[in-house]
Amino acid sequence: MAQQSINIGSSANDGTGDPLRTAFDKINDNFTELYGSTAEANDLIEDSTPQLGGDLDVNGRRITSARSNEDIILLPNGTGGVVASAIRLAGTTLSADDSSLITIAEGFQVNGATNIDGAITATSTLAVTGTSSFTGAATFTGAATVNNSFTANSVTTNTIASNGSNADLSIQPSGTGDVLISALRINGTTLDSSDSTSVNINEALVVDGTMNVSGNTALISNLTVSGTTIFEDGVTAESLITNSVTSNGSNADLSLQPSGTGDVLISALRVNGTTLDSSDSTKVTIAEAVDVTGALDVGGATTVAAITASGTATFNGAVALNGAVGIGDLNILADGTFTTDTNGDFVVDPAGTGAIVLTGPITATGTQTTTGQLNVDNLRLDGNVISAPASGGITLTPQAGQNVAITGTNVKLTADEANFTTMEATTVSADTLRTDTSDGNLTIATQGTGVVSVSSQLTLTGSFLPAIHTFVATDAVTIAEHAGRTLLLGEVGGNAEVVLTLPAATGTGAVYKFIVSVTNTSNYKIQVADATDTIDGIMLYLDEDGTAVTAFPTVAASDTITLNGGTQGGIVGDYLELIDIATNQYHVRGVMRVAAGANPATPFTAAVS
């Protein structure tokens, strides 16, 4: 909290300074900043014989904290460090102030990760239980045993042996890397050469399992296989002589693939991709029935006696049908009539954003049912709502002399409740006008200088606000409840302060008339709603010691009227009136009395912040 200054006003007793309560509240807040809330916090020296002061003592060769379990913090300034002999601490860095080596003469244990950027010399056994990472070169003059993983950019040695009896020696490359032994490369279970030359096996090769050859295999002489030969990949041969070629595996395809633009010839039958024709340009004859389970596309002229299609039929060209066509439940007759089977629906459903476009007049007989929105120009029917989806209103225009009839036991015209307008209505006929909410107000208002004219007898029933209202406690003044009424200031006993807050001034012309009915020595206060509203006018005070009359005008910032039952008025019978004359402005006038023995004082202050 920032320091608070007391407003002493422009001059003595001008009413512009802070009230006493406000001033002393600021003083208390400022002293709260200066002093703690407990005796311990206020007493900066708890030790009866401190040597450094505060909670820090020097006892012999020890610097100790006077409080239990308290840390001792050595905090240098800026980039400075803490130096103990030649050992320097700067932040989390430990170094030698004289640039010599740091010697740890006892056992050294590190429980967390340790990063060492320089060289390490171990004169005895170096035991590392976790993962070690060396960013520079590491030289081992004796045997080095690694129980966990070991990562190095390069390892130079004559022997790498597995650790433990019958243990595997695993050389694992990273990611897609390979294991290189001279020019021999091993990648997973693949053996090849790193220089793209052939891999020579100079001794006899015995393969006990299945041998799979995925690349080309060149034989400089004939290959004679006495048993079954399985080729998983392609076979290239100038000539293949056999009585039987079968696929490899259960339910496997047998593929005959020509090269480039070549065809597969089976006698005079030619197969090119997915095209079947004859190599001698004669017709292809299918002597048996043909069953097409998928889509059938016929690009040329086709003459058939009858077509039965159980699946989808696609016609890319014109189709001439001399008879009726049946598509599921839909029947297309020769005269252009569309019919469905008994009680079947006729559904036209375009895909995506497509629409059903009908050109020419539409004649519909019978009942028409539309599910969803129905748009006709700028009129939309959606369920039981009629709306205009675009800009523009909705006009219901009957023929001359006819009415627009809306029937029902409850007809409600819904609009912005503050602005519902019966357009250009000369006469509105109704038996009852009432609000649509419980306890809601009904307002009849005109525009401009218009008046509300009642040409017939007016009968008012029900309860009305009484002409007089008495304030006995702090309350809010409203235009609906208090404007135009006689308002009595009648605090019972006259011992409790009554604060009355006016509504915001907007220029309504509302008049608030106050009469003191009970003298209150603890103040009647009448104030504006916020700091932007002010009060302008004058109050007249009659001194009962004589016949003198004192007038107190307002100042520019006046926003509160105080009647203290003494010097500022507030005696039984005193009167004042406030009028809402403009935005942020009230006008005041009034007549007060001051009892004998007292001098009148201005009732006006600027107290609303």
N, C-alpha and C positions, 0 to 999 in steps of 0.2 A: 504494500500500500504506500502511495506517495505521501509526502508531508502535506498536511492540511493547514491552510491559512484562514484565520478568522476575519470575516468581512466586518469592518468597523464603521462602514457607511461613508458617505461623502462629507457629512458634517454632523455635529452632535444632535441626537434625537430627531434625525430627519426620517426615520423609519426604514432606511434602505440597508442597514446593517443586519448581521445575524442576530436572531433572538438569543437570550442568555443560554437557554437549554442547548441550542445548536452549537453555540460557541464552546461551552464546556464539554460537549460531546466530542468536538474536534480535539480539544486539549487532552482528553482521556485517550483518544485514539493515538495521538502523537506520543504520549508517555508509554503506551503499550509497545510501541516500536522501540523505545529506549530501554525498557526493563523486561526481564523475563517473568514468566508466570509462577516460578517456584523459587524457594530460597536457595536451592542448589545452583539454579541458573543465574541468580543475581550475584552469588558469591563466587568471584573469579579465583579466589585463593582459598582452597580447602586445607592445604597442608600448613601446619602451624610453623614449620621451619623449612620452607622451600629454598632450594639452592638455585633452581632455574626459573621458578615461578609457575603459576598455574597448577597443572596436574603432573609436572615433570620434576623429578628429583635427581640429584647426583649423590649417591651413597658410595663413598670410597672410589673404586674404579668402575662403578656401574652407573649407567643412566637408567632409571627405573620409572615406570608409570605409577602414579599414586592410586589410580583406580584399578579395581580387579578386572583382569581379562582385557585390558585396554592395549591397543597397538601403539608402538612408538614409530612415528613416521619421520624420516629424514628426506626432505623435499628441497632439492636445489632449484635455483631459478634458471629459467630458459633452457639452454642446452648444457648447463653445468652438470657435473656428476657428484657422487658421494665417494670420497677417497678415504680408505682405511689403510695406512701405511702405503704400499705400492699398488694395492688392489683398488680398482675404480669400478663403481656401479653407476651406469648411465641408463635410465629407463630399465629395460630387461636385459641389458648387455653387461657382461663381466669381462674386464680387461686388466692388463698390467699398466700402471701409470708410467713405468720406466721401460716399457716395450720388451721386458724380459719374459721368460716362460712362467706360467702359473703352475706351481707344483701342488698336487693334492697328495699329502703324505699318508693318508689313511685309505681304507676301502671306500670305493665310490659306487653308488647305486643310483641309477636313473630309472624311474618307473614309467615315464612317458617317452614319447618320441624324441630322439636326439639327432640334430643335424650338425655335422662337422665338415666345414668347408676346406680346411687345410689338411696337412699330412698327419698321420697317426703312427707313432712308434711304440709298439708294445714289447717290453723286454721279457715278459713272461706270457703265460697263457691268457688269451683274450676270449672270454666266454660271452657270447651274445645269444640270448634265449629267444628273441624276436627277430623280425625281418630287419636286415641291414642293407643300407644303400650307400655305395661309395661313388661320389661324383668324380673323383680323380683316380689316379693309379694306385693300386694296392699291391705290395710286394710281400710274399710269404717265403722266408728262407727255409722253413721246414714244411712238414705236412700240414695241410689245411683241411679241416673237417667241417662241413656245412650240414647242420641238421635240418635246417629249413631252406626256403628258396634262396637262390643266389643270383643276382642280376649284375651283369658286366657287359660293357661294350666289346671287350676283347679279353680272352684268357689265353696266356702263353704257358704251356706245360708239356712235359713228355708223356705223362700218364694221367688219365682220369679213370678212377676206379669207383665202383659202387660202394656205398657205406653199409656194411652189414652182410652177414652170410646169406648167399643165394638171393641177394637183392638185385632188382632190375636197375640198369643204367639207362635213364631216359634223357634224350636230347630233344627238347621241345622248342621249335621256332615260334615266333610271335605272329598272331594273325594269319595272314596268307603267306608268310615267309617259308623258306625251305631249309633243309639241312644239307650243307655242301661238304663233301669229302673229296678233296682235290676237284676233278671235273664231274664227279658223280653227284647227282642231286636226288634227294629223297623228299617228297612232299606227301605226307600222310602215308598211304600204301602205294604210292606211285614212284617208280624208279626211272630216271632219265638222266641226260647229260646237260650240264650248265652251259656248255659251249656249242650246243645244237649238233654235235657229232653223234655217230652211232655208238650205242653201248655194246661192247664186245664181251661175250662170254666165251673164253678160250678153252673151256673144259666141257665135258659132257653135261647136258642139262636134263635133269630128271624132275618132272612135274607130277607129284602124286595126286593133286586135285585137278579140278577143272581149270583149263587155261582159256582165258578170254582175250582175244586179240581185237582191239577196237580200231586200230589203224590198218593201213595197207600192208599186206603180207605178200612179198614177192618170192616165188619159187622158181629157181633156175632150171628145174626139171619137172617132170610130171609128179603130181600128187595122187597117190593111190590110197584110198581109204577103204579098208575091208569092212568096217562097221558103219554105223550111222554117224553122219557129220552134221553138227548143228552150227549154223551161222547166225549169231545174234545180230550182226550188222550186215552191210551190203557185201556181195560177192561179184567180182568182175572176172569174166571168163570169155574167151573167144568163142567157145562152144561148150554147151552143156548137154551131155547125152545121158538120158535117164528115162525110165518109164514112169516115175512118180516123183512129184514135188509136193511136199506137204508142209503145212505151217508148224512152227515150233511152239509146243505148249497147248494146253487145253483151251478151246474156244479162241485161239489166236487167228488173226487175219493172215491171208496169203496175198502179198502185194507183188504185182508185176509192174515195174516202173521203167518206161522208155526214157531215153536220154534226150534232153532238149525238147524239140518239137516232134520227136518221133512218136509213133503209135504202137499200140499193142495189137498184133494181128493174130487172130484165131481163125485159121482157114481164111474165108473171105470176109469175116466179121471184123470190123475195126473199132477199137476203143481209143478215143483221144480225150484225156481228162474225164469229164462226165458226159461226153458225147458218144453215142453209139450209132454207127452207120456201116455201109458195106464198102469194101475196098474196090469193088468192080462196078459201083454206081447203080446196082440193082436194088430193088426194094428189100428191106429187112422184114422177113416174115416171122411172126410169132404165131406158131401153130397151136398154142394152147391159150387157155383163158389167162388174162392179165389182171392181177390184183394190185392196185396202187394205194398204199396205205398213207402216203403223204400227199402234199400238194402236187397237182398235175398241171404243168404249163404247156400249152399247145400253141406254137408260134405260127403255123400255117393253117390252110383250110383243112377242116376235118368234117367228114361226113359219117354220121353214126345213126343207127336206127333209134337208139334210146340211150340216155345217160343216167346212171344212178350214182350219185356222189354222196358218200357218207361223211366226208370231211369238207374242207374249204375248197371252193372252186373259184379260180381267178381267171378272168377273161381280159387280155390286154387289148384286143381289137374289138370291132363291132360283132355283135351276136344277134343273129336273126333266128327267132323262135316262132314257128308256125302254129304251135299249139300252146296250151296252158303250161305254166311253170309253177312247180311247187317247191318252196324253200322252207322247210320246217312247217310251222303253222301258217305261213304266209303264202297266199295264192295270187299269182298274176295271170289274169284272164286275157284272152286275145283282144277284147275290146278296150283294154287299158284299165280295167277295174282291179283294185286291190282288195282282197278279202282275207279273212282269217278263218281258222277252224271255229267250231261252235264255241261261243263265249270267250274266244281268245282275244287278247289285247293286240293293238297295232302300235308298235313303239318305233319312233324315229329318233335315234340318239347319235348326233354328230360327235366326233372325237375332239378332245382338247377344247380350244376356244372356237371351234367351228359352230356355225349357226344353221338353223333351218330357214332357208330363203324361199318364200312363196311369192311368185309374181302373178299379178292379175287378181281379180276379185275372188273372195273366199265366201262360200256359202256353207253354213253349218246348220244342220237340223238336229233337234234333240238337245239333251242336256250336255253342256260342255264343262268339264272339270279340269282346272289348272292347279297343279301342285307347285308351290314356290311363288316367286315374284312374277307379275304380269305387268310389263311396261307398255303403255300406249302413249307415244310421243313423250311429253313431260309429266305424265300421270302414272303413278305406280300403285298397283294393288298387291299387297303382301299380307296374307292372312286376313285379319279384319281391320287393317290399316290402309287408308288412302292417303298418299303423300306425293309431293313433287320432288323427285330425286335431284333435279337441277334447280337453278334459280328461277323464281317466278312463283306466283301464288296459285291457289286452286279456286276456281269460280264455278258456282252452281247457279245456272241460269234457266229458270223455268219459262214456259211460254207466257206471253202477256196475259195478265189477269190470273195466273196460276201461282201457287205457293211452293216453296221448298219445305216439305214436311219431314221432320225428324221425330219418330215415334219411339215410345218406351216410357217405362215408369221412372227411370233416372237418366236424364240427358245432361251431360257435363261437357262444357266447352272449356278446354284446358289451354292455358297460355302462360307466359310470364306473369306471375300473380301481381306484379307491380304495374304491368302495362297491358291489360286486356282492354281492347277497344271495340265497341260496336260501331262499325264503320258507317258514317253518314246515316245513322238511324234517326228518323224524325220522331218516332214513337217507339218506346219499349214497353210492352204490356206484360205484367207479371203480377201475381197475387202476393208474392213474398220475395224480398231481397234479403239474403242472409250470407254470412261467411261460411267458407268450406272447412274451417278448422274450429275445434272446440275453444271457447273463450276468446276467439279472434275478434278484432275490432273491424267495424264496417265504416269506411270513409267515403263520403260523397263530396267531391271537390270539383271545382271549375278551373278553367285555364284563364290566365291573364286577369282581366277585370270582370270576368263573368260572375254571375251570382246564381245561387240556388233559389229558384222560385217555386213556391208551393201555392197553387191556385185554388185548392180545395181545403176543406176543413182538415186540420192536422191534429191527430190524437196520439199522444205519447203514452205508452204503457211501459211498465217495468221500473227498475230503480235508476236513480240519477245521482251523480256526484253532488254532495251538499255544497252550499255556497261557501261554507267556512271549513278550513282544515287547520288543526292545531299540531304544531311540532313540539314534542316533549323530549326528543333525543336526536342524536346525529342521524342525518338522513340525506338522500339525494332528491333534489327538486327536479321534476319532469314537466314538460310542456303538456302532456296528456292529463296529468293528475292535478296540477297546481296552477297552471296559467289561467288568469282571469278570476281566480278565487281569492277570498280574504284569508290570509295565512297568519295565524296567531302564533306568537312565540310564548309558549306556556310551560316551560320546564317545571315540573312539580317540585316545590321547595326552593327552586332557584339556586341550587348548589352544584349542579353538574354542567360542564361545558357542552353546548350544543353547536355542532358544525353542520351547516347546510351548504351543499355543493350544487351550484347552478348547472343547467345543461349548457353545452357549447353554443356560443352565440353565432347565429347564422343569418340574422336579419328577419326573423319571423314576425316581429312586432309583439311577441308575447309579453304580458305584463304580470309581474309578481309583486303583490301588495302585502307587506308585513306590518303587523301591529303587535306591540309588546303587551301581553296579557298577564305575565308574571315577571317581576323584576328578578334578574339573574345576576348574582355577584360573581359567578364563575364563567361568564362570557357567553353571549350569543355571537357566533361567527357565520357570516355569509360570504362565500368565496366562489370564484369562477372555476370552470372545469379543468383548465390546463394553463400553462405558462404563456400561451399565445393570446388568451382573452384578457381584456382590461375593462376597468370601470371608469366612466367619465361622468362628472356632475358635481353637485354641491350639497352639503348637509348644513342645516341651520340649528344652532344650539342656543336655548334660552337659559340664562343663568338665574336661578331662583333667588340669589342674593339681591338682585335688582332687576332692572328692566333691560339690561344689555343683551344684545343678540350677537353671537359669534358665528361667522360663516367659515366652513372648512371645505375648500375645493380639493378635488383629486389631483394627483400628479400623474405623469405619463405612465408610470409602472403600477399604478394602483390596481389591485386585484382582490383585496380582502377587506371586509367591513367588520369591525369588532365593537360590540356593545357590551361594556363591562358592568353595567348597572350603576356606574358612578360618573367619572369624568368624560367617558365616551358615550353616555346615554344608555338606554336600555331600561328606563323606568316605565312602569305601567302607563299605557296610553301613548308612548312614543310610536312614530310612524315613519316608514320609508317605503319607497317604490322603485323597482328595477324594471327596465324595459329593454328587450332584445332589439336593438336598432340597426345592427349591421354585423357582418362577419367579424368575429373576434372583439365585439364592442357592445357593452351594456351602458345604459344611461341610468343614473341614480338621482333621486331627490328625496328629501326627508326632513322632518322636524323632530328634534330631540330636546330633552330637558336635563339640566344638571342640578342636583340637589344643593341646597345651601351649604356653604363651607367648602365647596370644591370648584376648581377652575376647569372649564371645558378643554378637551384634548381631541386632536384629530382621530377619527375612527379608521382612517385609510392606511393600509400597509401593502407592501409587495411581498407576500408570503408564499405564493404558489410557485413552486419551482418546476 
